[in-house]
Amino acid sequence: MSEPAPVGARFRNWQTNLGQPDGGQPARRGRDGRGKDGEQATVPPAEFRSYYGRPIIKAPVWRREIPSYLFTGGLAAGAALLAAGADLSDRLVLRRAGRLTALGAIGISSYFLINDLGRPARFHHMLRVAKPTSPMSMGTWVVAGFGSAAGVAAVSEFASRLPPHGGLGLARQVLPPAGRVAGFAAAGLAPALATYTAVLLADTAVPSWHEAYAHLPHIFAGSALASGAGAGLIAAPLAESVPARRLAVAGAALELAGSRRLECRLDLLSEPYRNGRAGRLLRAGRVLNAAGMVGALLSRRSRLVSALSGAALLAASVATRFGIYEGGVTSARDPKYTAMPQRQRRERQGPSADTRHE
């Protein structure tokens, strides 16, 4: 009597013969998955599953302060650009509104960022080094530099209220030119402030953020311009609102185009931006943007229409930022948005070079 095969060998034979009828010979299957004799295949087609239904990547642990931080940072950048344009065209009320809005918005934005970090010292620690390859490190320096410049520019608006003599009299003379230089410096940092958060989101492993790396900067830039223009439309008189109206139309158009691309050009990863809470927020943002843009064009003679269009643009920016945030979180929680795009890319690329040379 022959000795039985070792346990390991029997297990390997069982694996080999699994799903292979008639002595381990492979079953011939048609395109419909049935065998040659029409019987249903033993092993059903594989379906996508994650490990115990758990997400493949960890969803962001950020709180609501982060989308608020995205909005206020963009508002500060847009207001600084508007203030610089008003300074060049001698629109003093619009300039003051832009400078004060920029300082207030960057102050609130810094609060949201520091509050999300948990300890204020962490923000200070990030300023001890500068890493050009880190969007967070560069963003921290941009926020610090912009805040300093915006502060000097805003304080200079009150120089005329200082006494003309003594030390304050010297400050009264120095502040206006210093404020103008600081205002232009803030405007120079505004594009980086408006878009670095888009790079920060796209640099993560969150699928719908990472895949949208080419679209997020355009959306954030347009949203910043539209929100800054919205603040100007609310605060400035009609005689000085021409730059704000033009900036509102340009920013809203850029934001609308980018939001539309976000929902149509990412294949499966566009779904989180179309459905659920994110979809509702982004649709509301598009409606408000369109209303604000039309209102900006029609507000040449109506102070009320100008203010309403500005409020619509600000609300649109809030809805867009929160919608993008919600869409990214949704894509991280559902494992199919991580695995399926990777599988599709693998299928499009075909077998690797190593496999072809075997």
DASULFEN-V586115 format. One record per backbone hydrogen bond with DSSP energy under -0.5 kcal/mol. NH is the residue of the N-H (numbers start at 1). CO is the residue of the C=O. Records with the same first field share a line. If there is no record, write none. Layout:
NH = CO ; CO
This chain:
10 = 6
11 = 7
12 = 8
13 = 9
14 = 10
15 = 11
16 = 12
17 = 13
18 = 14
20 = 17
21 = 19
24 = 20
25 = 21 ; 22
29 = 27
30 = 34
33 = 30
35 = 39
36 = 28
38 = 35
41 = 33
44 = 42
52 = 50
53 = 50
54 = 51
57 = 332
66 = 63
67 = 63
68 = 64
69 = 65
70 = 66
71 = 67
72 = 68
73 = 69
74 = 70
75 = 71
76 = 72
77 = 73
78 = 74
79 = 75
80 = 76
81 = 77
82 = 78
83 = 79
84 = 80
85 = 81
86 = 82
87 = 83
88 = 84
89 = 85
90 = 87
91 = 86
92 = 90
95 = 91
96 = 92
97 = 93
98 = 94
99 = 95
100 = 96
101 = 97
102 = 98
103 = 99
104 = 100
105 = 101
106 = 102
107 = 103
108 = 104
109 = 105
110 = 106
111 = 107
112 = 108
113 = 109
114 = 110
115 = 111
116 = 112
117 = 113
118 = 114
122 = 119
123 = 119 ; 120
124 = 120
125 = 121
126 = 122
127 = 123 ; 124
128 = 125
129 = 126
132 = 130
134 = 131
135 = 133
138 = 134
139 = 135
140 = 136
141 = 137
142 = 138
143 = 139
144 = 140
145 = 141
146 = 142
147 = 143
148 = 144
149 = 145
150 = 146
151 = 147
152 = 148
153 = 149
154 = 150
155 = 151
156 = 152
157 = 153 ; 154
158 = 155
159 = 156
161 = 158
162 = 159
169 = 165
170 = 166
171 = 167
172 = 168
173 = 169
174 = 170
175 = 171
176 = 172
177 = 173
178 = 174
179 = 175
180 = 176
181 = 177
182 = 178
183 = 179
184 = 180
185 = 181
186 = 182
187 = 183
188 = 184
189 = 185
190 = 186
191 = 187
193 = 189
194 = 190
195 = 191
196 = 192
198 = 195
199 = 195
200 = 196
201 = 197
202 = 198
203 = 199
204 = 201
209 = 206
210 = 206
211 = 207
213 = 210
215 = 212
216 = 212
217 = 213
219 = 215
220 = 216
221 = 217
222 = 218
223 = 219
224 = 220
225 = 221
226 = 222
227 = 223
228 = 224
229 = 225
230 = 226
231 = 227
232 = 228
233 = 229
234 = 230
235 = 231
236 = 232
240 = 237
241 = 238
245 = 241
246 = 242
247 = 243
248 = 244
249 = 245
250 = 246
251 = 247
252 = 248
253 = 249
254 = 250
255 = 251
256 = 252
257 = 253
258 = 254
259 = 255
260 = 256
261 = 257
262 = 258
263 = 259
264 = 260 ; 261
265 = 261
269 = 266
270 = 267
271 = 268
273 = 270
274 = 270 ; 271
275 = 271
279 = 275
280 = 276
281 = 277
282 = 278
283 = 279
284 = 280
285 = 281
286 = 282
287 = 283
288 = 284
289 = 285
290 = 286
291 = 287
292 = 288
293 = 289
294 = 290
295 = 291
296 = 292
297 = 293
298 = 294
299 = 295 ; 296
303 = 301
306 = 302
307 = 303
308 = 304
309 = 305
310 = 306
311 = 307
312 = 308
313 = 309
314 = 310
315 = 311
316 = 312
317 = 313
318 = 314
319 = 315
320 = 316
321 = 317
322 = 318
323 = 319
324 = 320
325 = 321
326 = 322
327 = 323
328 = 324
329 = 325
330 = 326
331 = 327
332 = 328
333 = 329
334 = 330
335 = 333
337 = 334
338 = 335
339 = 335
340 = 336
341 = 336
342 = 338
343 = 339
344 = 340
345 = 341
346 = 342
347 = 343
348 = 344
349 = 345
350 = 346
356 = 352
357 = 353
358 = 354 ; 355
